[in-house]
């Protein structure tokens, strides 16, 4: 097996582990390799993705806070650079946050 094929196979194993919520030890057992090999794959692929990722901040990015909203309105509106608007219901945010906190407490 050539280097490119081995690399793609390693990526597939890491992706499978992420999708199925497997530990590195479980991925190593399924792949038939040592757990240190899986750790090395994971480290290498994370470093590469960080190196090639675009920065999450642009020089022209900004947030505009509008303070004259109604006190009873429970939504957040985000205006994207191309003037698209995303509205998020406040109740959904509270419910989502409650789920996250409950999940953290179970861990």
Secondary structure, 3 states (H helix, E strand, C coil): CCHHHHHHHHHHHHHHHHHHCCCHHHHHHHHCCCHHHHHHHHHHHHHHHHHHCCCCCCCCCCCCCCCCCCCCCCEEEEECCCCCEEEEEHHHHHHHHHHHHHHHHHC
